[in-house]
Amino acid sequence: MKQNTGRKLLGVLLALVLVIGLVPGMSMTALADEDSTYTITIPFTLNVANSGWNETAGISATGSLADGKELTVTASSDGEYALVNQSDNTQKVSYKLAESGDTNTTFDNATEKTAWEFTELSNTASTQPMGIIVEDYSEKPAGNYTDTVTFT
């Protein structure tokens, strides 16, 4: 019986390794107005290696902003910030995007962050931290769990 539980957990863990596809996950240059030009870099995927805190490279921006302007990057989720089992869409693993965390950060004590503000830009990348904090999924059935996060 214990061996079956271990396989089940391993199956979920392996399925969650490449769970979130971010659209688009690349650098984009935008011309906001005649005095602001910037490039935003967002991770293409967020890898979930375990429940709790999973760090990413963060969100970065370079360029210039017009005087008095700021750049805000917001995130929204197709699955209401839940990884949905593709074989059984009633099975979900909730998560939060967050600015920081560590090995003691859990889904329940994490502070969600879905907007990142840049007030100054330069040719050197300004990076703001971002990670994903996942609820305990040890009792979930194995499968491919995914969600799409859109950044605007």
Phi, psi and omega in degrees: 000316180298322179297320178299317179298318178298318178294320180298312180297316179298320179298317178293316180301313180295323180292333183272357183300320179237065192268329188246120173264127180259136185242126339277151182255070183201184175272139178228137175259135181231146173249103186280318174206184186294343182248000181238126174221131182209159175239129179251135176241123181236138178304139179289322177223154171248121181267129178258109180264341183194167172289159185089210187284132174227114185279152174234181178284350180087183178249130181233158179216144173230163176126213180217148177243142176297153179308132178080358181262156173222160180249126177240126177254125180243154180240144173221155186241138174293326185258024181055045180056050175218137174278123187256131178293123184288342177268334182215093188291002172277344179270120183225150174239114182285152177211165175230139166280141184215163179275326183208166177179174176208191184296342179267356181279127177244168177303318184291327183258006182278148175259120182286145175222124181234013177214137180234127183251137175241120181257340177222140178228157175210188177286344175268132184300133171259117185246134175248136183292149176208140175214181178234130180247119189251138177294163177297123183245018185295338180262003180278149177290153178297154178161182179262109182256126182221164171203156176244128177251130179250130178255134177231000000 
